[in-house]
Amino acid sequence: MLRIILTTLLFLLSVFAQSQEYKQLGTLDDILHDKIPGYDTLATAKGDLNHDEFEDLIIIYKQEDEIEKTQGTLDPLYRPLVIYLGQDNNKLIFKTGSNNAVLSCNNGGMMGDPFCGIDIKGGQFTLSYYGGSNWRWSRNITFKYSVNDLNWFLHSDGGVSYHSSDPENMSESILTVEDFGIVPFEAFDIFEDLY
């Protein structure tokens, strides 16, 4: 438990340092139109992330010219994911973020950029991916909000794989907290093998 707390604190400190480039408070339009130098918006999702009935916002950023920047390398190019929480004054406030939650544009193999989207539903958000070559794969990673801890935790990580010549013969795998333990959103690293 102490390890989880220390890991979370270290990530929160790094996120705090990262957060200085993000707008801390504003209306939905203010935040969506706030240009971060060197980045474009990859995706946004709106919904209630923390069960308070206010509309919250997730923004995923991508680096400008990321395709050119990843040519000839398998090294990831980070795509920051930022969470804003809705307030009773119709403004959004920065809550947290991570550079390690979203796959890079060069992680999809021959299928190209693996990012398929983000969805918010019932205090959870899910990141969806698809990639591969002859062997295809999908991956859906869900984080669930804990009212007691006031944070999101890895809830499930699963998907399917199959050979393109035999798409009817899919293999499915879904990992849960029983497999990977308690992983706060800020401590999750999609580029590491957690389990």
N, C-alpha and C positions, 0 to 999 in steps of 0.2 A: 504494500500500500504506500509506504514511504517513497519507493521508487516511482510510482505513478504520480505522486504529488510533486516530487522534485522534477520529474520530466515535464509535467504540465507547467510548472513555474518557469522552467527554462524556455519552453516554447512560448509561453505568454510574454516573457521578456523580449524574445526575438520578434514576436508578432507586434508588440508595442512599438518596437523600433521601426518595423515595416509600416505600421499604421500611420506614421507621420506623413506619408505621401498621399494618404487617402483622406477624403473629406470626412470630418468627424461628426458633423451634424448638418442636416439640410432637408429640404423637401425632396420628394422623389425626382422631380425634374432637375433640381440642383445637382443631385448626386449622379443621375444618369448622364448629365451633360458635362460633368466635371472631367476634364481631360487630364489624364496622368501621362506625363512625358515618357515617350517611348512605348506606349501601350495603346491598344484598341480593345473594345469590348468584344469578347467571344460569345458570351451568353448571359442572360439575366433570367431570374425567376422570382415571382412574387407569391406570397402566401403566409400563413401564420406558422412561424417556426418555433414559437415558445408558448403556445396555448394561452395567449393574453388577448386574443381576438383582434389585435392590430395587424395590419398587413406589413410583413417584413420583406426584405429584399436580399437576394444573393446576386453578386456580380462576379463573373469569371472574366479575367483579363487575359489577353494574349499579347506577346511582344510584337511590335511592328516588324514586318519582314521576317517572321519566324520561319517560314519555309526556307528562305535563303540562308538564314542563320544556322539551320540544322543540316544543310546539305553535306553529305559525306561523313556524318557523325551520328552515333547512337546516343550521345550524351543528351540528357533531357534539357529542354528549355522551359523554365518554370512558367506556370500560368497561375497567377495569384487568384484565390477564391476569397471574397470578402463578404461578410455578413453584416447587414444593417438591421436594427430592430425598430419597428414602428412605435411611435409615442402617441400620447393622447392629444398632442398639439398638431397632429398631421405632419410631424417631422420624423426623420429617421436618424438614428444615432449609430455610429460605428460600434460593433460589438467585438468582432474577432476576424481573423483571416489566417490563411496558410498558403505558402508557396508549394507545398508538397501534397496537395489533395487531388490535383488534376493531371492526368497524363499529358505528356508533351505531344506535339504534332507529329513527331517522328517515332512514336511508339506503336503505330498501327500496322507495321510491316508493309506488305505490298498493297494493302487496302487504303493506305494513306492515313490521314488524321483519324485517330480512333474515337474522338469525342463525338457523342451522339446527342447529349443534352443533359439537362438538370430538371428535376421535378420536385416540388414541395407539396407535401400532403400530410396533414395531421401531426404537426410537430416533427416531421422527418423530412430529410431531403436525400435524393438519390441521384448519383452521377452514373451515366450510362455510356458504355464504350462498345465498339465493335472493330475487329481487326483480323489480321492474319494474312495468309497467302493460300497455299493448298489446304493447310489446316486453318480453319476459321475459329474465332472465339468471340464471345461477348462477356461483358463484366458489368454488374450493377452493384454499386457500393452505396449502402444506406447508413446515414447517421440519424440517431434518434435523440430528441431532447429529453433531459431529465429535469423535472421541476425541482427536485430536491437539490441537485448539484448546479442548477442554472447553467448547464452546458450541454453540448451534443456529444454523443459517444458512438463509436462504430457499432452498428447494430447487425449488419449482415454484409457479406461480400461473396457474390456468387455469379454464376453464368453458365454458359454452355460452350462446348467445343465439338467440332466435327470436321471431317474431310470434305472438301468441296465436291468430290466425286460421289459422296454418299451422305447428303444432307439429312436423310431420314434417320441416320444412325448417330444421334447426338449423345454426348456424355455431359451430364449436369453435375455441378458441384456448388453447394451453398455452405459457407462457413458462418458461424454465429459466435456470440460471446463465449460459448462453451469451448470454442476452438482457439480464439485469439485473445481472450481475456478482456479486461476493461481498458479500452483505448479512447482517451479523449480526442476530440476532433483535432486540436492543435498538435497532438503527439502523433497523429496518423501520418505515415509517409508512404505514398503509393509507389515510390521508387525503391522501397526496402521490402524484404521478405519478412513480414511480421509473424507469420505463422509457420 
